């Protein structure tokens, strides 16, 4: 099953900022509809830092 990056990016607006990579992964783990493949993609592609907005996350992921 391919990763739906656009669908994943919609969830970034529901995260409280500032947020670290660990915060994002914890949020992903709480979302039932996020697949294991999507979680792995986020873990592998999101640089380990603190983000101040969803736009910063999108830019870091190249989306």
Buried (B, 14 or more C-beta within 10 A) or exposed (E): EEBEBEEBBEBBEEBEBEBEBEBBBEBBEEEEEBBEEBBEBBEEEBEEEEBEBBEBBBEBBEE
